[in-house]
Amino acid sequence: MRVLHCIYDDPDNPGLGGGGARRVWEIYRRLADRVRATVVAGRYPGARDHEREGVQYRYLGRSRPYALSRWSFARAATRLLMHGEYDVAVFDFSVYTPLRVPADRPAGHIVHMLIGPTAVHRWGRTVGGLVLRRERHMLAQARVVSTTSHWMERQLRALLPPDADLTIVRSGVAEEFFKVRREEKGYLLFYGRFDLFQKGVDTLMEAFRQVREARPDIELHMAGRGQHTEIQRMAAAAGVEASVHIHAGVSHERTLELFGGASLLVMPSRFEGLPVVAAEALAAGVPVLATDVGALDEIVIPDETGVLVSPERPEVLADATLRLLGDPERRHRMSQAARESARRFHWTAVAQDHYQFLRKVQAQSRS
C-alpha cells in the first residue's frame, strides 16, 4: 500500500517538532513491512529529503518566513493530493495548513484538536472568527476521519457530514520511557512546544512565583522546542529567572534524564487534544499535574496518577503543586500507579489501528 501522509510539522523541525509529528514516524516505521509511506512536511531551514527506518520524508514549500512556509506547503501538498500517485492519502488536519483534500480520491483526515473554539480568545473577534469559519468549512468536506480521543470524537460529530466515518486511533509511548530510572531531584518539569498561549506558560510563571514564596528551594525546568526569549522575559518579570532553566531543542536522551529527576510534570494548558507528553510522563513514573482540558482526563486518573485543576488559575495550580511537593508518599504511590496505567499506550497497537484506518479510507473510495 502506497501512503502519502501530509503534515506540516516534522520531528526535526526546531520550532514544530511536536507529538503529532513524532506520532507519524512511530506509526509508519512499525508498518514498513506493509506500507510504503511518504511523509510530506513543511520545509524549514536545513531540511533535506531523506529516508528514516523505511519512511520517506519529503519537504515542500518555502523554508521561511513562517506564514509563507505554511501557505506554500499547502499549495504544493494540494497538488500532490490532486495528481500524485498513491493508494491512500492522509491529511494531518490543521486549519493553519489550508490545503484541499480531493473528494474523488482515497484521502482521509486525522484530527487531533480544534483551533476554532479558542481562536477568538487568542486572535480577537475578526481574525478568530475567520479561523473558526474556515475550520468548520474544511471539516465539512471530510469523509473518513480518525481522532485520538473520545473527547475529540464528541467535538467532531457536530462538524462532520452526517455520513462521515469517524474512528479513534490513539497515540503511543516509546518503550524507553518505561525504562527511565526514577531519582527525584526536587524540580518541576514543563515539557512541550513553547507555545505561550496554548500551553499556558503565563499561568505557569505566576503559579511558580507563588510556589517559590513558600518553597524557595524548588526549581522549574522547561524543555521543548520553539522560541524561548519571551519565556525568559516572563520569568524575569515574575522575579524567578534564576530558578527557571530552559532547555531548547533538547535531545531525546536529555529528555529522558529530565523525566527521571522530575518530582512533577506540570501542564497548565489552555487547550489540548490527547497530549502524548502526559502519557510519556506516566510511563516514566512522573505524576502529572495538569489542567482539566481536552482529553487529559483520558490519560490522567485524578488522585491516582496525577491531579487535574482548572485552567488559567495560577493560584489553584500553585496550591496543588505545593500540596504534592509536601507529600512524598502520595507522589510515590502516584509514580507506581502511573507506570502501570501508561501501558495502555503502546505503539504496536496504535500502528495496527492506524493500518485499519488506512484500509477504511481505501475501501471508502472504492465504494
C-alpha positions as CSV (number, residue, x, y, z in Angstrom):
1,M,0.0,0.0,0.0
2,R,1.4,3.4,-1.1
3,V,0.6,6.0,1.5
4,L,1.0,9.8,1.2
5,H,0.8,11.5,4.6
6,C,0.6,15.3,4.6
7,I,1.6,17.0,7.9
8,Y,3.3,20.4,8.1
9,D,5.2,19.5,11.4
10,D,8.3,17.4,11.3
11,P,10.2,15.6,14.2
12,D,13.4,17.6,13.4
13,N,11.8,21.0,12.9
14,P,13.3,23.1,15.8
15,G,10.0,25.0,16.1
16,L,7.4,22.5,15.3
17,G,8.6,19.0,16.3
18,G,5.7,18.2,18.5
19,G,3.9,15.0,19.4
20,G,1.9,14.8,16.2
21,A,5.0,14.7,14.0
22,R,6.6,12.1,16.2
23,R,3.4,10.0,16.1
24,V,3.5,9.8,12.3
25,W,7.0,8.4,12.3
26,E,6.4,6.0,15.2
27,I,3.4,4.6,13.3
28,Y,4.9,4.2,9.8
29,R,8.2,2.7,10.9
30,R,6.2,-0.1,12.5
31,L,4.2,-0.6,9.3
32,A,7.2,-0.6,7.0
33,D,6.6,-4.2,6.0
34,R,3.0,-3.4,4.8
35,V,3.1,0.2,3.8
36,R,5.4,2.4,1.6
37,A,4.9,5.7,3.4
38,T,5.9,9.0,2.1
39,V,5.5,11.8,4.6
40,V,5.4,15.3,3.1
41,A,6.2,18.0,5.6
42,G,6.8,21.7,5.6
43,R,10.3,22.9,4.6
44,Y,12.4,24.6,7.3
45,P,16.0,25.8,7.2
46,G,18.3,22.8,6.9
47,A,15.6,20.3,5.9
48,R,16.7,17.6,3.4
49,D,14.7,14.8,1.9
50,H,15.7,11.5,3.4
51,E,14.6,8.0,4.5
52,R,14.3,7.1,8.2
53,E,13.7,3.5,9.1
54,G,11.7,2.7,6.0
55,V,9.8,6.0,6.0
56,Q,10.4,8.5,3.2
57,Y,10.4,12.2,4.2
58,R,9.9,14.9,1.6
59,Y,9.8,18.6,2.3
60,L,7.7,21.1,0.4
61,G,7.2,24.8,0.2
62,R,9.4,27.7,1.3
63,S,11.5,27.4,4.4
64,R,10.8,31.0,5.7
65,P,9.1,33.2,6.7
66,Y,6.7,31.0,8.7
67,A,3.4,32.2,7.2
68,L,4.8,31.9,3.6
69,S,6.2,28.4,4.5
70,R,2.7,27.3,5.7
71,W,1.0,28.7,2.6
72,S,3.5,27.4,0.1
73,F,3.5,23.9,1.7
74,A,-0.3,23.8,1.5
75,R,-0.3,24.7,-2.2
76,A,2.4,22.1,-3.0
77,A,0.7,19.4,-0.9
78,T,-2.6,20.1,-2.6
79,R,-1.0,19.5,-6.0
80,L,0.3,16.2,-4.7
81,L,-3.0,15.1,-3.3
82,M,-4.7,16.0,-6.6
83,H,-2.2,14.5,-9.0
84,G,0.2,12.3,-7.1
85,E,0.4,8.5,-7.2
86,Y,-0.8,6.8,-4.1
87,D,-3.2,4.2,-2.8
88,V,-4.2,6.2,0.3
89,A,-3.6,9.8,1.3
90,V,-3.9,11.3,4.8
91,F,-4.1,14.9,5.9
92,D,-3.0,15.5,9.5
93,F,-5.5,18.3,9.9
94,S,-4.7,21.8,10.8
95,V,-6.7,24.9,9.9
96,Y,-3.3,26.7,9.6
97,T,-2.4,24.4,6.7
98,P,-5.1,25.3,4.2
99,L,-4.6,22.5,1.7
100,R,-7.5,21.0,-0.2
101,V,-8.3,17.3,0.0
102,P,-9.8,15.8,-3.2
103,A,-13.3,14.3,-2.9
104,D,-12.8,11.8,-5.7
105,R,-9.6,10.2,-4.4
106,P,-8.8,7.9,-1.4
107,A,-8.0,10.5,1.2
108,G,-8.7,10.7,4.9
109,H,-8.2,13.1,7.8
110,I,-6.6,12.9,11.2
111,V,-7.9,15.5,13.7
112,H,-6.0,15.9,17.0
113,M,-7.8,19.0,18.2
114,L,-9.7,22.0,17.1
115,I,-8.3,25.6,16.9
116,G,-11.6,27.3,16.2
117,P,-13.2,27.2,19.7
118,T,-10.3,29.2,21.2
119,A,-9.4,31.3,18.1
120,V,-11.4,34.4,19.1
121,H,-9.8,34.4,22.6
122,R,-6.4,34.1,21.0
123,W,-6.6,36.3,17.9
124,G,-9.6,38.6,18.5
125,R,-13.1,38.6,17.0
126,T,-12.2,39.4,13.4
127,V,-9.3,37.0,12.8
128,G,-10.6,34.4,15.3
129,G,-14.0,34.4,13.6
130,L,-12.3,33.8,10.2
131,V,-10.3,30.9,11.6
132,L,-13.4,29.3,13.2
133,R,-15.4,29.5,10.0
134,R,-12.5,28.2,7.9
135,E,-12.0,25.2,10.2
136,R,-15.7,24.3,10.1
137,H,-15.7,24.6,6.3
138,M,-12.7,22.3,5.9
139,L,-14.1,19.7,8.2
140,A,-17.5,19.7,6.5
141,Q,-15.7,18.1,3.5
142,A,-14.1,15.2,5.4
143,R,-15.4,11.7,4.8
144,V,-13.2,9.3,6.6
145,V,-11.6,10.6,9.8
146,S,-9.6,9.3,12.7
147,T,-9.1,11.1,16.0
148,T,-7.1,10.3,19.2
149,S,-9.7,10.6,22.0
150,H,-13.3,10.2,22.9
151,W,-13.4,13.9,23.9
152,M,-12.4,14.9,20.3
153,E,-14.8,12.4,18.9
154,R,-17.7,14.2,20.6
155,Q,-16.5,17.6,19.3
156,L,-16.2,16.3,15.7
157,R,-19.6,14.7,15.5
158,A,-21.3,18.1,15.2
159,L,-18.9,19.3,12.5
160,L,-18.5,16.4,10.1
161,P,-21.0,15.3,7.4
162,P,-23.7,13.0,8.9
163,D,-22.4,10.0,6.9
164,A,-18.7,10.6,7.8
165,D,-16.8,7.6,9.1
166,L,-15.2,8.5,12.4
167,T,-12.9,6.2,14.4
168,I,-10.4,6.5,17.3
169,V,-6.7,5.8,16.9
170,R,-4.8,6.8,20.0
171,S,-1.2,7.9,20.3
172,G,1.5,5.8,21.9
173,V,4.6,5.9,24.1
174,A,8.1,4.8,23.2
175,E,9.4,1.8,25.3
176,E,12.3,3.8,26.6
177,F,10.1,5.9,28.8
178,F,9.0,2.9,30.7
179,K,12.7,2.2,31.4
180,V,13.5,5.6,32.9
181,R,15.2,5.3,36.2
182,R,13.4,7.5,38.8
183,E,15.6,9.5,41.1
184,E,13.7,12.7,42.2
185,K,15.9,15.8,42.3
186,G,13.2,18.2,43.6
187,Y,12.3,20.2,40.5
188,L,9.2,20.7,38.4
189,L,9.2,19.9,34.7
190,F,7.4,21.5,31.8
191,Y,7.9,19.7,28.5
192,G,6.4,20.5,25.1
193,R,6.3,23.2,22.4
194,F,7.0,26.7,23.7
195,D,3.5,27.9,22.6
196,L,2.9,30.5,25.3
197,F,-0.9,30.8,24.8
198,Q,-1.9,27.1,24.3
199,K,0.5,25.7,26.9
200,G,-0.4,28.4,29.5
201,V,3.1,29.5,30.1
202,D,1.9,32.8,31.6
203,T,-0.2,30.8,34.1
204,L,2.8,28.6,34.9
205,M,5.1,31.6,35.6
206,E,2.7,33.2,38.0
207,A,2.0,29.9,39.8
208,F,5.7,29.2,40.0
209,R,6.3,32.6,41.6
210,Q,3.7,31.7,44.3
211,V,5.3,28.3,44.8
212,R,8.7,29.9,45.3
213,E,7.4,32.1,48.0
214,A,6.6,29.0,50.0
215,R,9.4,26.7,48.7
216,P,12.4,28.8,47.7
217,D,14.3,25.5,47.0
218,I,12.1,24.5,44.1
219,E,13.3,24.9,40.5
220,L,11.5,24.7,37.2
221,H,13.0,23.1,34.1
222,M,11.4,23.9,30.8
223,A,12.3,21.6,27.9
224,G,11.0,21.7,24.3
225,R,11.2,23.5,21.0
226,G,10.3,26.9,19.7
227,Q,11.2,30.5,20.6
228,H,12.0,30.9,24.3
229,T,13.1,34.5,24.6
230,E,9.6,35.5,25.7
231,I,9.7,32.8,28.4
232,Q,12.9,34.3,29.7
233,R,11.3,37.8,29.8
234,M,8.2,36.4,31.6
235,A,10.4,34.6,34.2
236,A,12.3,37.9,34.8
237,A,9.1,39.8,35.2
238,A,8.0,37.3,37.8
239,G,11.3,37.5,39.6
240,V,12.1,33.8,39.2
241,E,14.6,33.9,36.3
242,A,17.4,32.4,38.4
243,S,15.2,29.3,39.2
244,V,13.9,28.7,35.6
245,H,16.1,26.6,33.4
246,I,15.3,26.5,29.7
247,H,16.4,23.5,27.6
248,A,15.7,24.5,24.0
249,G,15.9,21.8,21.3
250,V,16.6,19.2,23.9
251,S,17.9,15.8,22.8
252,H,15.8,12.6,23.4
253,E,18.5,11.3,25.8
254,R,18.4,14.5,27.8
255,T,14.6,14.4,27.9
256,L,14.7,11.0,29.5
257,E,17.1,12.3,32.1
258,L,14.8,15.3,32.9
259,F,11.8,12.9,33.3
260,G,13.9,10.8,35.6
261,G,14.6,13.6,38.1
262,A,11.3,15.5,38.0
263,S,9.0,15.5,41.0
264,L,6.1,16.5,38.9
265,L,5.3,17.2,35.2
266,V,3.3,20.4,35.1
267,M,0.9,21.0,32.2
268,P,-1.0,24.3,32.6
269,S,-2.5,24.2,29.0
270,R,-5.5,26.2,27.9
271,F,-6.4,23.6,25.4
272,E,-5.1,20.2,24.2
273,G,-6.2,17.1,22.2
274,L,-4.7,13.9,23.6
275,P,-1.2,15.2,24.6
276,V,1.3,12.3,24.3
277,V,3.7,14.1,26.7
278,A,1.3,13.3,29.6
279,A,1.3,9.6,28.7
280,E,5.1,9.7,28.4
281,A,5.4,11.2,31.8
282,L,3.2,8.5,33.3
283,A,5.3,5.8,31.6
284,A,8.4,7.3,33.2
285,G,6.7,7.3,36.6
286,V,6.3,11.0,36.9
287,P,3.0,12.2,38.4
288,V,1.2,14.7,36.2
289,L,-0.3,18.0,37.4
290,A,-2.4,19.3,34.5
291,T,-5.3,21.5,33.7
292,D,-8.6,19.6,33.1
293,V,-8.9,20.4,29.4
294,G,-9.3,18.4,26.2
295,A,-8.7,14.6,26.7
296,L,-6.3,14.9,29.6
297,D,-8.8,13.1,31.8
298,E,-8.5,10.1,29.4
299,I,-4.8,9.9,30.3
300,V,-4.5,11.2,33.9
301,I,-6.5,9.3,36.5
302,P,-7.3,12.1,39.1
303,D,-5.7,11.4,42.6
304,E,-4.3,8.1,41.3
305,T,-1.7,9.1,38.6
306,G,-1.9,12.8,39.0
307,V,-4.1,15.8,39.6
308,L,-6.3,17.9,37.3
309,V,-7.1,21.6,38.0
310,S,-9.0,24.4,36.4
311,P,-7.1,26.3,33.5
312,E,-5.9,29.9,33.8
313,R,-6.0,29.7,37.6
314,P,-2.4,30.2,38.8
315,E,-3.3,30.3,42.5
316,V,-5.1,26.9,42.1
317,L,-2.1,25.4,40.2
318,A,0.3,26.7,42.8
319,D,-1.7,25.3,45.7
320,A,-1.9,21.8,44.0
321,T,1.8,22.0,43.3
322,L,2.7,22.7,47.0
323,R,0.3,20.0,48.2
324,L,2.0,17.4,46.0
325,L,5.5,18.6,46.8
326,G,4.7,18.4,50.5
327,D,3.5,14.8,50.3
328,P,6.3,12.5,49.1
329,E,4.4,9.3,50.0
330,R,1.5,10.4,47.8
331,R,3.9,11.1,44.9
332,H,5.5,7.7,45.3
333,R,2.1,6.0,45.1
334,M,1.2,8.0,42.0
335,S,4.5,7.2,40.4
336,Q,3.9,3.5,40.8
337,A,0.3,3.7,39.5
338,A,1.4,5.9,36.6
339,R,3.7,3.4,35.0
340,E,1.1,0.7,35.2
341,S,-1.6,3.0,33.8
342,A,0.6,4.0,30.9
343,R,0.7,0.5,29.5
344,R,-2.5,1.4,27.6
345,F,-0.4,3.4,25.2
346,H,1.8,1.0,23.2
347,W,2.8,2.0,19.7
348,T,2.4,-1.5,18.2
349,A,-1.3,-1.5,18.9
350,V,-1.6,2.1,17.7
351,A,0.1,1.3,14.4
352,Q,-2.2,-1.7,13.8
353,D,-5.3,0.5,14.4
354,H,-3.9,3.1,12.0
355,Y,-3.4,0.5,9.4
356,Q,-7.1,-0.5,9.7
357,F,-7.9,3.2,9.3
358,L,-5.9,3.3,6.1
359,R,-7.8,0.3,4.7
360,K,-11.0,2.0,5.6
361,V,-10.0,5.1,3.6
362,Q,-9.1,2.9,0.7
363,A,-12.4,1.0,0.9
364,Q,-14.5,4.1,1.2
365,S,-13.0,5.4,-2.0
366,R,-13.8,2.2,-3.9
367,S,-17.4,2.3,-2.6
